[in-house]
Amino acid sequence: MEGTERANIKRGSRVSIVMKEDQRSGKLTEGIVKDILTSSPVHPHGIKVRLESGQVGRVKKIAVAR
């Protein structure tokens, strides 16, 4: 699923984000969404979230629940 649409992301979702300092390398950080920080319904670079660990970044991948 795409991380560019706010409707796809819910609190408690497992996601992979890219943090500001990792944008050049593209390193992904996985975690659980605590807060959704982007208010617009769509963002071309990914919706910005805060993970339960406190890390902030833009969603690149959303884990599909099975």
Summary of the structure (lengths in Angstrom):
residues: 66
radius of gyration: 10.4
end to end distance: 13.5
largest distance: 31.8
contacts: 186
relative contact order: 0.36
helix: 9%
strand: 41%
